[in-house]
Amino acid sequence: MRLAFMGTPEFAVPTLDALVAAGHDVAAVYTQPPRPANRGKKLTPSAVQQRAEELGLPIRVPLSLRQEDAQAEFAALGLDVAIVAAYGLILPPAVLQAPKQGCLNVHGSLLPRWRGAAPVQRAILAGDATSGVMVMQMEAGLDTGPVRATTEVEIGPKTTGMLTMELAELGAELMVRVLANIAAFPCVVQPEEGVTYAAKIDKAETKLDFSLPAEAVERQVRAFNPAPGAWFAFEGERYRVLSAEIVMANGAAGAVIDDALTIACTTNAIRPTLIQRAGKPAMPTADLLRGKAIAAGSILS
């Protein structure tokens, strides 16, 4: 099929690769413009742009698709379908309707649960047992379109990074299957019950909340790994917690209750197992404590 691909982060790259490997004619790759990144704030192309350049595909980086000239340029591609995966820009009706088969989206949740920007993080934070990826026929509403295909997975102890890449690979496979015989995957309208919204993660949420049960705090650690990172403060310094285990122990919420950095929560406790000080590499907690003791009785904020 003649198609455009529209995506930005690493999550979208496996789908682009799969479409090319399946022999589809990728007329253009749309992605968000380069953004400042890393300490030097150097303008850095998106993961999708970098991969499209490697594949030698035409790339377009409009700031918006609301202008008539951008919409006309898109329509002029003469597409059978547009494939969207975490693009990050709103597609106006003129764009949604331009391809013969419309626009198909790879979405990382079990719709209608977790419509919106951060479905993987929200599923982990909420303690959902399962997640999944869906191929959805896009319409004007936020992730409200009918679903053509679904793959479901267990969340278990996965971090956001682990689950995101698993869903990315599964979504790529699912999209290729749908495109191979789109008529075999009819649209199924989403149920009206069970709608939840996956709001974008606010940095204020990433501070570990020891007033919660340990199970919820451990989910914060996994949900914000690899980015933006869950953290606590001690003596004016932030410590990012990259992994943690639940410990059956009790104490005042936020208090360190032993010399292994076991931290009491409202119910039970957590013990970080991989931790990072500002400007330092991540390390096992035991290694950190040899250089920076956080003694039992310390109160973390």
N, C-alpha and C positions, 0 to 999 in steps of 0.2 A: 504494500500500500504506500501511497505517497503521503507523507506525514510531516508535521512539525513536532519537535520535542520542546517542552517548556519546563525547565527545572533549574534549581540553583545549588542546593547543598549536596553533600556526599550521599545522602539518602537517595538522590535521583540518579546517580551515576550508573548503578547496575541496570536500571531500566533502559537508559540510553545505550549501553553496551549490548543488551539483549536485543534491542530493536535492530541495531546495525548487524549483529550476528545472524539474525533471522532473515536478513536480506531486504528489509524495508528501505524505501527511498526517503531518506531524511532530508527534506528540502531546506530546512532551516532549524537551528537550535536557538531558542529564546532563553535568556537567562538574565539575572539582575546584574547591573553594572558592577565593575570592580569597587571594592570597599576598602577603607583603611583597616589594616590588620597587624597584629603582633606589636611588639614594643616600639618599632620604628614608625608605625602607622602608615606603612607603605601601601599604596593602592594594590590590592591583590585580586586577581580574577576569581570568580566562584569555582567550586570543584567541577561543576558542569562545563563551564567555559574552558577550563584547563583540559578536560577530557575531550571536548569537542575539537579543540585545537589539535590535539594528538591524532584524532581521527580524520582531520582535514575537512570538517563539516562547516558550512556557512553559519556564522554566529551573529545574532542580533541582541542588543542590550538596551532596549528602550526603557526610559524612566517610567513610562506609563503607556497603556494601550487605549487610553480614552480619546486620543486625538484622531480626527478623521483620516489624516495621512497615514498614521500607524495602522489603523484598521484596514485601509485600502491596500497597504503593502502586504498585510497578512492575507487578505482575501485573494490577492493576485497570485499567491502561491499555488492556488488550485488544488487544495488538499483533499484527500479522502477522509482524514481524521487528524486531530491534534492530541498528543499525549502529554499529560500534565503530571508532574511529580514534585511537590513542594516548591512551586515556582515563586510564590510570595507576592505576586501582583494580582489584583482583581481583574478578571476577564469580563469585559462588558458584553452585552447581548450580541453586538455585531461580530465579535470574535467567536463567541460560543456557537454562533449559527453559521459561520463561514464554511467550515469543512463539511463535506457531504454526510459524514457520520457523526458530526459534532465533535465534542471534546471529551476524552476519557481521562479520569484522574486515578492515580495510585494513592490511596489514603491509608495511613497506618493506624486504623482502629476498626472496631466492629460497630459500624454505624447502625443506628443513630447515636450510639454512645461515643462521646468525645469527638464531636464536630469542632473544628477550629485548629488553632496554630500549634498546640503542644499535646497531641493525643498520647504519645508514648509516656512522657513525664507524668501526665495526669493519671493514666492508668496505673502506673507504679505507685504514685502517691496515695491513690485511693485503695490500694491493696487488691486490685482486680486479679482474679485467678487466671484469666485468659485475655489475650489481645488478638490482633489479626490484621490482615491487609485486605483491602477491597478495591476492585475496579468499579468506579462509579461513573455514570453518565452525568456530566456536569450540567447544571442549570444556574440561574442567577443567584439563588440562595446560597448561604454558607454551608457547604457539604450536605445539601438537602436532596441532591439528585438521586435517581433510582440506581440500584446496585446490579451489576452484571455478574460478578463472581467474587468469591470470598475464600481466603485461606486463614484458618484459625490456629493459634499457637498458645502453649502454656507460658506464663510469665516466669513463675518460679523465682529463683534468686538473681535474675538477670538485672544488669544495669541498663540505663537508657541507651548507652552506647552499644551494648550487646544486642538489645532487643531491636533497636533501630536498624542495625545492619542486617539482622535476620529478616526483618520485615521487608527491607529493601530488596534483598535477594529473592524472597518469595513473591514480592510484588512484581518484580521483573519477569519471573517465570509465568505468573498469572496473566500479565498483560500480553505476553507473546501468545499464550494459549487463546486468549480472547480474540486477538487480531487474526489468528489463523482461521477462525470460523465464527465471526461475530454474531451471525444469526443463531448459533447454538447457545448463545448466552443472552437470553432476553432480559430486558429491564424489569427489576422487581422494586416496586415502590417501598421506601423505608417506612417502618411502622411509626405511628404518631407517638406511641408510648416509649419511654426509655431514653428520651433525648437529653444529653448532657453536653456542656460546652467546655472545650479544652482551652481556656484562656492562656495567652502567652505568659511564660514564667516571669514573674517580677523578682528582681534581685533581692528584695526584702524577704522573700520566701525561702531563700537559700540558707539563711542562718538557722542552725539546728535548734529545735524547740524542745528542750528537755522537760517541759511541762506536759509533753505528750507521752504515751506509753512507748516503751523501747521499740516495739514492733513498728510504730509509726515513724520514729526517729531513724531507724535503719532503712526504712523506705525512702526517707528524704535523702540519705546518703546515696542510695542506688539511683534515685530519680535524677539527681543533679550530677551524676558521673557520666560523661567526662566534663560537661560544662553546664552551668557556670561553676559548679562545685559547691557542696555543702560545707559549712564552716562553723567554728566557734571562736571566741576571742579569749585570750588569757594574757594578762599583763600588757594590754594594749596592742597585742599582735594577733593577727588572724591565722588560724590553722585550718587548712582544707582537709576534710576527711574523705578519702576516696573509697574506703571499704571499712566495714565494721561488723562485729558479731554481737548477738544478743546474749546477755549474761543474766542468769537468775540471781539477782542480788538487789538490795534495797538501800535507799538513802535519800537525803534531801535532793530534790530535782536540781540538776546542774552541778552537784558536788562530785568531786573525784573521790572514790571510796577505797582505792588501793594504789599501789605504786606501779601498776600496769596500765594506768589511765582508763580504768573502768569508771564510767560516768553514770550516775544515777538518773533515772527518768521517773515520771510519775509512777509507772509500774515497771519493775525490773530495771535493767541498765544496758548500756552499750559499751563495747570496747573497740575503739578504732584499731584496725589492723594495718592500714596503709594511710599515711598522713603526709602532709606537705606544709612546710613553713614558707612564708613569703620569700620569693627569690631563690628558693632551694628546690632540689629535685625531690620527688616523692620517695618515701622510704618506709620500711616496716616501723611500726610504732616503737618497738623495743630499741631500734637503732636511734630514733629521735630522742628517746628518753635518756639515752646514755650521754647525749650532748646537751640536752635541755630538760632538766627534771621538772615534772609537774606533780608535786607531792600530793599524797592523800590528804584530804581536807581542803584542797583548793576549790574555789568556786569559779565555774566557767560562765561566761556571758555570751 
